[in-house]
Amino acid sequence: MATNQRLHRRLLSRRAGAQLVRNTIVSTFIFAVDLALLWVLVEQTGMEKVLAAAVAFVIANSLHYLFGRWWIFRGTERKPVEGYVYFLANAGVGMVITLALFAAFVAVLPAYYLIGRVLVSVVSGLTVFVLNAVLNFRTV
């Protein structure tokens, strides 16, 4: 119980809030890249939508890691390669959440796949932020 309260206080700290703001700025830009890649892969190459979402997600998240080290979670003591491995593992959790929710959305409303991708990004993005802040970069 005490550990959960400490984590709760850390996640609601001013430092975590500043990181969340920086993460939101970067995530918005990276998400635009992700959506653009998704659109190109689906509309221009004919790739299947869920596979295209996975490919775009991996590329965009690799770019997100660079911004994470440089600006969002600056001051981390984790080595870059080790941090990238953790980041990809956390992104994998986000990818599972994203693809599961995205697949469900396009099964119901296939014509609105880009809207579905935007909606599921909120859930997966917040989950990955917390995982990175607490477990990877350990700056909260």
Summary of the structure (lengths in Angstrom):
residues: 140
radius of gyration: 15.8
end to end distance: 18.3
largest distance: 52.7
contacts: 427
relative contact order: 0.15
helix: 86%
strand: 0%
